[in-house]
Amino acid sequence: MRTVFLDYDARPQPKTKRWCSKCQRDIKPTSAARVIRLRVDDMHILHPDDAGDQGEMALLGMDCAQLVGLEWSRPEQCK
């Protein structure tokens, strides 16, 4: 299974329930985001083709998703 470490910044506290798992900044409801599967015990992102139902679903803002690599995430589905 392919994984990549989510080099996250755990210092700031998100103020809403919609926040980026990498930078901890809030994501506006109107802003695009990407969904990842995150193994929280060691903070590794699972590749979407390998993950299946493993890992917790989490969000990345577009800037952070591009830093990690868009191939590690999928577009967020509209509600």
C-alpha positions as CSV (number, residue, x, y, z in Angstrom):
1,M,0.0,0.0,0.0
2,R,1.3,3.4,-1.0
3,T,1.5,6.0,1.7
4,V,3.0,9.5,2.2
5,F,3.5,11.3,5.5
6,L,1.2,14.3,6.1
7,D,3.7,16.9,7.3
8,Y,1.1,18.7,9.3
9,D,1.2,21.9,11.4
10,A,-0.6,21.0,14.7
11,R,-0.2,24.4,16.4
12,P,-3.2,26.4,15.2
13,Q,-6.7,25.4,16.4
14,P,-9.4,25.3,13.7
15,K,-12.5,27.4,14.5
16,T,-14.9,25.4,12.3
17,K,-15.6,21.8,11.5
18,R,-14.3,22.3,7.9
19,W,-10.6,22.6,8.2
20,C,-7.4,21.5,6.4
21,S,-5.7,18.5,7.9
22,K,-2.3,19.8,6.9
23,C,-2.2,23.4,7.9
24,Q,-5.1,23.4,10.3
25,R,-6.7,26.5,8.7
26,D,-10.4,26.7,8.2
27,I,-11.8,26.1,4.7
28,K,-14.6,28.4,3.6
29,P,-17.8,26.6,2.6
30,T,-17.5,28.1,-0.9
31,S,-13.9,27.1,-1.4
32,A,-12.9,23.9,-3.1
33,A,-11.3,21.1,-1.0
34,R,-9.9,17.6,-1.6
35,V,-10.7,14.5,0.4
36,I,-7.9,12.1,1.7
37,R,-7.9,8.9,3.6
38,L,-5.7,9.4,6.6
39,R,-4.2,6.8,8.9
40,V,-4.3,8.9,12.1
41,D,-2.0,6.7,14.2
42,D,1.0,7.7,12.2
43,M,-0.4,10.6,10.1
44,H,0.1,8.9,6.7
45,I,-2.1,9.6,3.7
46,L,-3.2,6.4,2.0
47,H,-3.2,6.5,-1.8
48,P,-6.9,6.6,-3.0
49,D,-6.5,3.6,-5.3
50,D,-5.2,1.5,-2.4
51,A,-7.1,2.8,0.6
52,G,-10.6,1.3,0.0
53,D,-12.4,2.0,3.3
54,Q,-9.3,2.2,5.4
55,G,-8.3,5.3,7.3
56,E,-10.3,8.3,8.4
57,M,-11.7,10.7,5.8
58,A,-10.2,14.2,6.1
59,L,-10.0,17.4,4.1
60,L,-7.1,19.3,2.5
61,G,-7.4,22.8,1.2
62,M,-6.3,23.2,-2.4
63,D,-2.9,24.8,-1.7
64,C,-2.0,21.9,0.7
65,A,-3.4,19.3,-1.7
66,Q,-1.1,20.6,-4.4
67,L,1.9,20.5,-2.0
68,V,1.2,16.9,-1.1
69,G,0.3,16.0,-4.7
70,L,-3.2,15.9,-6.2
71,E,-2.8,12.2,-6.9
72,W,-3.1,11.5,-3.1
73,S,-6.6,13.0,-2.9
74,R,-10.0,13.1,-4.6
75,P,-12.3,16.1,-5.2
76,E,-14.8,16.7,-2.5
77,Q,-18.3,15.8,-3.5
78,C,-20.8,18.6,-3.2
79,K,-23.5,18.2,-0.6
